[in-house]
């Protein structure tokens, strides 16, 4: 079994589809699913670090059904069960039909280190402000895998962006993460 990390698929999101050079969300979503499935095998494990899609789950559930792998979700600010949403509790059960787990953050052992997984970086954003600061993990010296910043950066200190925008629209393999962390 291979382990992969990704973020910010943004299924059914008109703005992101256009920013990524696609004519429509449907064209974008088909390309993301195709690249994902060329990369990930059905028995692999994937950690998706949030912003799965835009709006209601029903709008992009078809894309989720086609994705290979056992997918664990760390919720992002565009995901209905994200704890920053007042109604998050109402969506948890429905999202568990598509994801093996749904949680706000996680910790994994990578390259012999305790590494945190969160949608948000410790600091920084792709806008002028650090939005959702109360939902970010504090920087206590650990490595952090995250998304949210799109193409602002791939690596910043101990923060590694696994989002599609800086990884050729594909999930990142655990070996690449190990190499990045070990090189520092």
matplotlib code that plots the C-alpha trace (Angstrom):
import matplotlib.pyplot as plt

x = [0.0, 1.3, 0.5, -0.3, -1.1, -3.1, -5.3, -7.5, -9.2, -11.9, -14.4, -17.3, -15.6, -15.9, -13.2, -10.5, -11.3, -10.6, -7.5, -6.2, -6.8, -10.0, -13.0, -15.5, -15.8, -16.8, -13.6, -11.5, -13.1, -12.6, -8.9, -8.3, -10.0, -8.0, -4.6, -5.5, -6.4, -3.2, -1.3, -3.2, -4.0, -7.3, -5.7, -3.6, -4.2, -4.7, -4.7, -6.8, -6.0, -9.2, -11.2, -12.6, -15.2, -17.4, -20.9, -23.0, -21.6, -24.2, -22.6, -19.4, -20.2, -19.9, -16.2, -15.5, -17.0, -14.5, -11.3, -9.0, -7.8, -8.9, -9.3, -8.9, -10.2, -8.7, -11.4, -10.8, -12.8, -14.8, -15.9, -19.3, -18.0, -15.2, -15.5, -15.4, -18.9, -21.8, -23.6, -20.6, -22.1, -25.0, -22.7, -20.2, -22.3, -22.9, -19.2, -18.2, -19.9, -17.1, -14.1, -12.6, -12.3, -13.2, -11.3, -10.0, -6.3, -4.1, -0.6, 1.5, 5.0, 7.0, 10.8, 11.1, 9.3, 5.9, 4.3, 1.0, -1.6, -3.9, -5.7, -4.1, -0.4, 0.9, 0.7, 0.2, -2.6, -3.3, -5.1, -3.7, -4.9, -4.3, -7.9, -9.3, -6.5, -8.4, -8.5, -4.8, -2.4, 0.3, 3.8, 5.6, 8.5, 7.0, 6.7, 3.3, 1.7, -1.0, -2.9, -5.0, -2.4, -2.7, 0.4, 1.8, 4.6, 5.4, 7.9, 8.3, 10.5, 8.8, 5.6, 5.0, 2.1, 0.7, -2.0, -2.7, -1.6, 2.1, 2.2, 1.1, -2.6, -1.6, -1.3, 2.2, 3.8, 5.0, 8.5, 8.6, 7.5, 10.2, 12.8, 11.8, 11.8, 15.1, 16.8, 16.2]
y = [0.0, 3.5, 6.6, 9.9, 13.4, 16.1, 19.2, 21.6, 19.5, 22.1, 20.0, 22.0, 25.4, 27.8, 30.2, 27.6, 25.7, 28.9, 29.8, 26.3, 26.9, 24.9, 26.1, 24.7, 23.0, 19.8, 19.8, 20.6, 17.9, 15.2, 16.1, 16.0, 12.6, 11.3, 12.5, 11.2, 7.8, 7.7, 8.3, 6.5, 2.7, 1.5, 0.0, 3.0, 5.4, 9.1, 12.0, 14.8, 18.0, 19.8, 21.9, 18.9, 20.8, 23.9, 23.9, 20.9, 17.4, 16.3, 18.7, 16.7, 13.3, 11.7, 12.8, 11.5, 8.0, 7.7, 8.4, 5.6, 4.9, 4.9, 8.6, 10.3, 13.9, 16.7, 19.3, 22.7, 25.9, 25.0, 21.6, 21.3, 19.4, 21.9, 22.9, 26.6, 26.2, 26.5, 23.6, 21.3, 18.6, 18.1, 17.0, 14.6, 11.4, 12.1, 12.8, 9.6, 7.8, 9.1, 9.2, 6.6, 9.4, 13.0, 15.2, 18.7, 17.7, 14.6, 13.6, 11.0, 9.6, 10.5, 10.2, 9.4, 12.6, 13.5, 15.5, 17.4, 17.4, 20.4, 22.3, 25.6, 26.4, 27.8, 31.2, 32.6, 32.7, 33.2, 36.4, 39.4, 38.2, 35.0, 33.9, 31.4, 31.9, 30.3, 27.1, 26.9, 24.7, 26.6, 26.3, 24.3, 23.2, 20.2, 19.7, 20.5, 19.2, 21.6, 23.1, 26.2, 28.6, 27.2, 28.3, 30.8, 28.5, 24.8, 24.8, 27.4, 26.5, 23.3, 23.8, 21.7, 22.5, 19.3, 21.1, 20.3, 23.8, 23.2, 19.4, 19.2, 18.6, 15.2, 13.8, 13.7, 10.3, 9.7, 9.1, 12.6, 14.0, 11.9, 13.2, 16.9, 16.5, 14.5, 17.1, 19.8]
z = [0.0, -0.9, 1.1, -0.6, 0.5, -1.2, -0.7, -2.5, -5.2, -5.2, -7.2, -8.8, -8.1, -11.1, -9.9, -9.2, -12.4, -14.3, -12.4, -13.2, -16.9, -17.4, -19.3, -16.8, -13.4, -15.2, -17.4, -14.3, -12.2, -14.9, -15.2, -11.5, -11.2, -14.2, -12.8, -9.3, -10.6, -12.8, -9.6, -6.8, -6.9, -5.5, -2.3, -1.5, 1.4, 0.7, 3.2, 1.7, 3.6, 2.9, 0.4, -1.4, -3.3, -3.4, -1.9, -1.1, -1.2, -3.7, -6.3, -6.4, -4.9, -8.4, -8.6, -5.1, -6.0, -8.9, -6.9, -6.1, -2.6, 1.0, 1.6, 5.0, 5.2, 7.2, 6.7, 5.0, 5.2, 2.1, 3.5, 5.1, 8.2, 8.9, 12.6, 11.7, 10.2, 12.7, 11.1, 10.8, 13.0, 10.6, 7.8, 9.4, 8.9, 5.1, 4.5, 6.2, 3.3, 1.1, 3.5, 5.8, 8.5, 8.8, 11.3, 11.9, 12.0, 12.5, 13.5, 11.5, 12.0, 8.9, 8.5, 12.2, 13.2, 14.5, 11.6, 11.8, 9.1, 8.8, 6.0, 7.2, 7.4, 10.7, 9.2, 5.7, 3.2, -0.5, 0.4, 2.3, 5.7, 7.7, 7.7, 10.3, 12.7, 15.5, 13.5, 12.8, 14.8, 16.8, 15.6, 18.3, 16.1, 14.3, 10.6, 9.1, 5.9, 4.7, 1.8, 1.6, 0.1, -3.4, -5.4, -2.8, -1.8, -1.7, 1.2, 3.9, 6.9, 8.4, 6.4, 3.3, 1.0, -0.5, -2.5, -6.2, -7.4, -6.6, -7.3, -11.0, -9.9, -8.4, -4.9, -3.4, -2.4, 1.1, -0.3, -1.6, 1.8, 3.5, 1.1, 1.7, 5.5, 5.5, 3.3, 6.0]

ax = plt.figure().add_subplot(projection="3d")
ax.plot(x, y, z, "-o")
ax.set_aspect("equal")
plt.show()
